[in-house]
Amino acid sequence: MSTIFFNNTINELRLEGKLCDAVISVDDVEFKVHRIILCNCGSYFRDLFRSKSSTSGQQVYSFSQVSPNIMNLIVEYAYTGSVVVTEENVLELLAGADYFSVKGIMQACCNFVEQHLSSKNCVHMWMLADIHKCPELRQKAYIHMLHHFKEVAGFSLKFLQLSVDQLADLIKKDELNARQESTVFEAVLRWIEYAPEERRCHMATLLSKVRLLLMSSEYLMDTVSTNALVTKCSLCTKMVIQAMKTLRESNTNRPLTRTRLPSAVLFAIGGWANNCPTNRIEIYNVRADRWVKVNDEEAPRAFYGCVCLNGFVYCIGGYDGLKYLSSVRKLNLVTQTWQDVGPMHAVRCYVSVVALNGCIYAMGGCDGNEKLKTAERYQPDISQWTLIAPMNEKRSNAGTATLHGKVYICGGFKRNEPLSSAECYNPDTNQWTLIASMEIGCNAGRAAAYKDRIYVIGGYRNSSHTSRAIAYDPLSNQWSMVNPMIHARSSFGIAVLEDQLYVAGGFDNHGTLSKVERFDEKANMWNIVRDLKLPRSGLSCCVVDRYPYATAYL
């Protein structure tokens, strides 16, 4: 007899009230049950029925700790092994499952909450996870608090209800994601203002956890030193004066204290350096404005495609110094080990690669004899490449990005001149559609989705490298000019990190570059970022969440 058949049969007996040997009573609502079935779902009922066993009749057990609705869900779970968790019932259901030690329901509730963590509820969920002894949920809620600190401090009511020790422990952590240290200071002020009479005495304790040396001298002077809570506390005033003195006397642009850790980092992988492919990997820490070299023994690869997906960095196609490649390798970011992935159907150097909806797309490129218009899709769950509809144009070294569930590919090289055309792929229909032309052809430019537009930047045309930047709006099907880069370049790495568009390395008219810059759409400005340690072109960049994937690298 199958388990499903047995469960269905015994549940039917319960619903009919047959062979039941106990009654659960909640607010005058009665549930006829079989004790042996409830014993199977949690230790509470086993202990209860052992201690109050009855040899005859249906013994009644009354409870006031849960509502009839929650008890009904617990009883149904005992008989069916399933439970429906919703936003409306999850908190009450978690409390009830904890009281009755129904681990299966507790896990279902934790899984639901984890999927719905937000800046508004994560502090509350962290507190509840502590009460109900759910360590995994507690850790994930706390990580959410750390990684979304600005939003949590600004919008969570429960944040204001943290104890001083809890807040101090939170803001002292390196993992606290604060782009500016002023965010931490202002969060402290908001917490104190929630109950000023009883909390202003904690200002010195909390200010000591704020990294004053990460602030600008202007902010320290104009905002921190003049704050009433600071001026009324001699210990706070002393800390601020010492910080301003240290900043004034410093002759370095480097941070004068330990920086916070970013929530995500930028990987710059492989490429062309010193006239040959390289396996060089560098990681950019935006908080410290520093590139860190990673020791790696992977085979060199240049002019390839790269994506990060589900904790793996995939390096696809390219050139190894001897031949063009169809091979694919992936880096397990947790174990820091490489392994083979099934090869593509075609050899593809100068390939365009993106990830969308859990799949990887490889398009165009060059096989050593001709430019390609074919495209293929890799499904990691079955480790298989499948050919999809070919593009309208043959393209090598084109820029590509995804936006709103579609793949865009722009420019590239076809025969003797760069392409000005661009096209869009819809996975639902397996069709490519030409979009508005860029008007001016561009080879070896790079593309990225940024602020709901497709940016196409740099490239090579008319025997020269360009700093041009343009953006495509899918809603209007139009291109518009954007402020050009500071440095002209082609065949560089590109990625979006913390709402800014980064470009790294590449070729210019003098050779390979180590120069890095980033574009801020709000300011409509490019800014210089610290150089790569090794000048290179033909590299790829991707953004990786520091936790859990890049903790070993920083």
N, C-alpha and C positions, 0 to 999 in steps of 0.2 A: 504494500500500500504506500503511495507517495505521500510526502509530507504535506503537499498542497491539498490533496484529497482529505487527509486526516484533519487539517486545520479547518477546511470548509465544513466538514461534517460536525466537528465539535462546536464550531461557531453557530451552526444551525441549531444544535441542541441548546446552546445558551439562549439564542433568540426565542426559541420555543419554550424555554424554562424547564427543559427536561434534564433529568439526572444531575441537577445543580445541587451542591451541598453547602452553599454559603450565600449570604446576601450582603452586598456592600451598600450602605446607606449614606447618602450625602444630601443634606437639606431636604429630607423627606422624599428624595428620589432614590429608588431602589434598583440595584443591578444584581440579578441572579447570576452566579458564577460557579465555576468548578475550581475548587481550591488548588488542585494539582496543576491547572493551567496557569493560574496567577503565580504559583511558586516558581514556574519556569521563567518568568519575566523579570524577577528581581528578588534580591535577598530580603527586603523588608517583609514581603508576603510570606516567604519561607519561615522566617523567624516568628511572624505573627501566628501563622497557622500551627506551628509546632507548639507554641506556648499556650494556645487557646483551642486545642483540638476538641472536636465533638464527635461522638460515635453515632449520634442519631439526629435527624432533623437538619434544618438549614439554619446554622448559626448566623446571627446578624452582627456585622462589624460597622460601626458608625465612624465617620470622619468629618471633621470641620475644616481641615487644612486646605482643601481644594474645592472648586466649584463642581457642580454636576457635569458640566460640559467637559472639564478637564478629566474627571474620573472616567467619563464615557470614552474619551480618547485613549486613556491608559488601558482600560479593559479591552477595547477593540484591538489595541496593539498586542496585548497578551495573547489574543486568539488569532490574529492575522499576520502579525510581524511587521505591520506597516502603520504609518501615522502621517496625517496631513498637517504639515507645519505652515503657518501663515504669519504675516506681520501682526495680525490681531491676537493670535493665541500664543506666540512663541515664548514670551516672557513668563506668562502664567504656566505654560506647559513645562518649561524648563524647571521652574520652582517645584511643580508637582512631581515631575520625574525625579528630581533630586530627593525630595522627601521620601518617595517610595522606592528609591534606589533602582530606577528603571534605566539602566545604562544605555540601552538602545535608543530610547527616546531622547535622552540627554545628548547623545552624539548627533542625532538628527537635528535637534535644536541648535547645537553648536555649529553644525555645518551650514544651517540656514543663516545664522547670524553672521558667520564669516563671509558669506556671499553678499551680505547686505551691510557690511561695515561702511560707515561714512564719517565725515568729520564731525557731524552733529551727534552721532550715537556712540562713537568708539570709546569715549571715557566711561559712559554708563555701562557699556558691555564689558569693559575691563573690570569695573567694580563688581558686576554681577558674576562674571567668571571667577572672580576671587571668592565670592560668597558660596558659589555652587561647586567650587573645586574643579574647574575645567581648565587645566593648565595650557592646553594648546590654544584655546580661544583667548585666554588671558594674554598669552604671548603675542598672538596676531593682532589683538586689539591694541596692545601697547605699542607694537611696531607701527600700526596705523597712526597712533598718536604722535609718535616720533617723526614719521615721514610726512605728515600733514599738519605740522605743528601750527603754522600760521592760521590755517582755517579752523583748526580745533580751538585755539586760543580766542579766535574772533567770534565763533558762532556756537560753541558748545556751552550750554548752561551748566552741565555737569563739570566742565573744566573749572568753573568758578567755585565748585564745591569740593575740590581737592583739598586735602590737608596741606599744611605748610611743608611737612616732610615729603609728601608725595610730589608736590610741585618742585621742591628743591632737587629731589632725586631725578625728576624728569629733565629739568633744564640744565643740569650739570653734564648730561651725557654727550659724548662725542657724536653719537648717532642722531642727535636732534637736528632735523632738517630745517635750518634757518639760513636763508640766502644773505640776510643782513642781521647782524647781532641786535640791531635796534628792535627787531621783531620780538626777541626774547625779553628785552627791557620793557617794552610796551605791554607784553603779556603779563609780566609781574605787576605793572601798574593796574591793569584791568582786574587782576585777581584781588589786589588790596582794596580797590575801590568798591568791590562787591560788599565788603563788610569792613569799612575803614577803621572804625573804633577798635575792633579787636585784632586787626591784622597789620596796622602800620608798624607795630613793634617788630615785625618779621622782615622789614625792608633790608636790613644789613645782611641777614642770613641769605636772602634771595639774591641780592645784588652781588654777593660774593661768588655766586654760580654763573653770573652773566660775564661773558668774556669781553671786558671793556676794551682790551687791546685790539680787538677785531673791529672796533668802531672807528669812524673817522674822527679826527681832532675836532672838526666843526660840530659834529653831532654831540660829542662829549661836552664841548663848551656851551653850545647853544641850547641843548635839550636836557641832557642828563644832569649837568652841574647846577642847572637852574630849577630843577624839579623840586617842589616843596617837600616831598618825602625824603629827598636826598639832603637838602639844605638843613632840615631839622634833625638829621642824624649825623653826629660827628664821625662815626665810623664809616658811613657811606661817603661823606665828603672827603675823608682821607683816602679812600679807595679811588675815587674819581680824580683827585689831584695827582695821585701817584701815577695813574694811567696816562693822564695828559702830559706829565713830565717825561715819562718813558717814550711816548710817541714823539714829543717835540725833540728829544735828544737822539732819536734813532736816525741812522743814515741809510736804512735799507727799505726796500719796498716789500720785502718778505714779511709774512705775518710774524708778529712778535710773541705770539702764544699759540698753543695748539689749536688748529682750526677744527671746526665741526666736520663730520663726514657727510658727503653728499648722498642723496637717496639713489642717484644713478651716476654712472661714469661713462666716459666716451672711450671706446676701443679704436685704435688705429692699427690695422693689421696688414702685414706683408707689403708688397709693392716693389718698385724698381729703385735700387740705390747702388751707387758705385758701379754703374754699367752692368748690373745683373739683378735677377730677382732676389728678394730678401724674405726671411721668415720673421722679421722684426715685429714685435707687438709692444705698443706703448699704450698706457692708460692715462687719461686726463682726469685729474681731480679738480673740479671747478672751484671748490672752496679754497684750496691751497694754490690754485693757478699753477699746477705742477704736473708734468708728464712723468710717469713712472715706467721704467723699462721692465718687461716681463721676460724672464728666461724661458726660452722655448726651443725645442729641438725638432719642430715640425719642418717638413721640406719647404723650401722657398717657393713663393707663388706671387705672380704679378698680373695685372690687367684681368682680374677675376671679379666675381660677384660675391657679396657677403651679406648675410642677414643673421639676426639673432632671433631665435624662436624656441620657446619652451625650455629655456635653460641651456640651449646649445647655440654655438656660433658655427654657421655653415659657410665653408669656403668652396666656391663652385667654379669649375672651369679655369681659364686663365693660361698662363705660360710659366713653365718651370725652368727656363733657360735652355732647354733642349727641344721641347715640343709643345704644341698647343694641347690643351687638356679637355677631356670630358669627365674627368674624375671629380668626386666630391668628398670632402673631409669635414668632419664636425668636431668641435671642441666642447667637451663636457665641462662647463664652467665650475661645477662643484668639485669634481675629481681632478680637474686640470689635465685631462687626458684626451688624446685625439683618436678617432676611429674612422674607418671607411664607411661611406654611404654609397648606395648603388649609383653607378655612373649615369650621366645623361645619355639620351639617344644620340646626340651629336657632340662632336668636338666644338668647344666654344671658347675662344679667347676674345677679349673685349666684350664680354657678355653683360647684359643688363639683368639684374636680379632684384626681386622684391618678395616680401612675405605678405599674404593676405588670407584672412579667415583660416589660419592654421596650416596653410599650404605655401609652398615656395614656387615662384615663377621664374624661369630662365628664358630670356628672349634674345633672338638675334645673335650677334657676334660674328666671328670669323673662324672658319675651320682650317685655315692655312691655304686654301685655294680660292674661296669666294666668301663674300658677305652673305649672311643668312637672314631669312625672313621667318624661319620656323620658330616655334615657341613650345615650351613644355612645362608641366606642373608636377611638383613632387609632393606626395602625401606621406608625411612622417609616420603616421600610424600603421601604414602597410609597407613603408619603405619602397615606394615605387614611383618612377617617372612615367608620365603619360603625355603624349603629344596633344596639344590643343590646336585651335585654328591658327593658321599662319597670319602674320601681320600683313598689312597692305604694302609695306615697303621692306626691302632688305635694309638692315641697320646693324652697324657695328659701332661700339663705343658710344652708345646713346645714353641719355639720362632717363631714369625711370623712378616712379614713385606711385604710391597708392593713396586714394582719397575717396571717401564715401562709398567703399565697397567696389571700386573699380581700379584697374591698372592703367597708368599713363606712361607712355614712352615718347621721348621727344628728341628730335635731331638725330645725330649720329653720322656715320659715313656710309655711302652706298657704293660709289665707283670712284669718281675723280673729284668729287666736291662734297662739302657737308650738306646735310639735309636740313631744310627749314620746316618740313612737315612734322606733325605729331598725331598720335592716335591713342584711342582709349579702348580697353578690353573689358567686356562685361562677362564675368564668370557664369552668370545665370543663363545667358544666351549663347555663350561660347562664340562671341562675335567681336571683331575689331571695327572701330568706327573712326574715320579721320576727323580730327577737330580742327579748329582754326589754325592756320599756318603761323609760325613764328616770324615769317617774312624774311628774316636773315638766317641763313644756314649756320649750323653749329655742330662741330665734331668734338668729342671728348669733353663736352659740358656735363654738368651733373644736375640732377633734379631731386627735389624733396618736397613733401607735403608740409605746408607751414601756414597756419592761420587760415585754413579752409581754401587755400590756393596752392597751385603747383608752381613752385619756383624753379626756373632753369637758369643756371649760373655758369659763367666762365665758358671755357672751350677754346677751340682753335679754328680760325678762319682767315682767309687772305694772308696765309703764311705768317700769322702772328697769333699770339695768345691774347685772350680778351678778358676784361673784368666785367663785362656786361651782366646785368641781372634783370630778368623779366619774370612776370607772374601771370598765371592763367587762372581765370575765374570760370569754373564749370557752369555756373548759373547763367552768365552772359555769353559764354563761349568767346571770350575776348582776352587778349594779352595786353599787359600794361608794363611800362618801364618801372624799374625799381632802382634805388641808388646802387651804383656799381660798387664792386669790391675795391678795397684799397690796392690789392695786388692782383694783376692779371694772372690767370693760371688755367691749366687744363689737366685732365686725368688726375683729379684730386679726390680726397675723401670728403663726404658730406653727411651730416646728421643733425637732428634737432634735439637739443638738450636744454631742459628747463626753459622752454619757450623762446629759445634763441637758436638761430641757424648757424651751425659751425661749418667751416671749410678748412681742410688741413692738407698741407703738402701740395704736390702736383708738379707740373712743368711750367716754366715761363721761358722767355726768350733767351735766358742765360743758362738754363739747366734745371735740375731738380730743386724743389723748394722744401724748406722746413717751416715756412711761415704759416701761421694759423690766425684766422680772424673769425668774428661772429657778428651776425646781423640781428639787431633788435627792431622788430617791426614798429613797436610803439614809439621808439625814438627815431625811427627811420634812419638808422646809423649803423655803420660797420665799426667794430672796435678790434684792436690788436689783442691777440691772446698769446700766451707764452709759446715759443717755437717748439716743434718736435725736436727730439734729441738727434734724430737722424733724418737728413733731407731725403725725400723719396717721392716718387709719383706712382701712378698705377696701384695705389693702396685703396683699401676700403675702410669705412668707419661704420660703427654701429653703437647704439646706446644699450647699456646693460644695467638692470637694477642691481644696486650694490648688495642688497639683501634679497634673496639668499645666494645670489649667483656670483658676486664679485667681492665678498668679504675677505677672501684669502689673498686678494691682490692689493688691498690697501691697508 
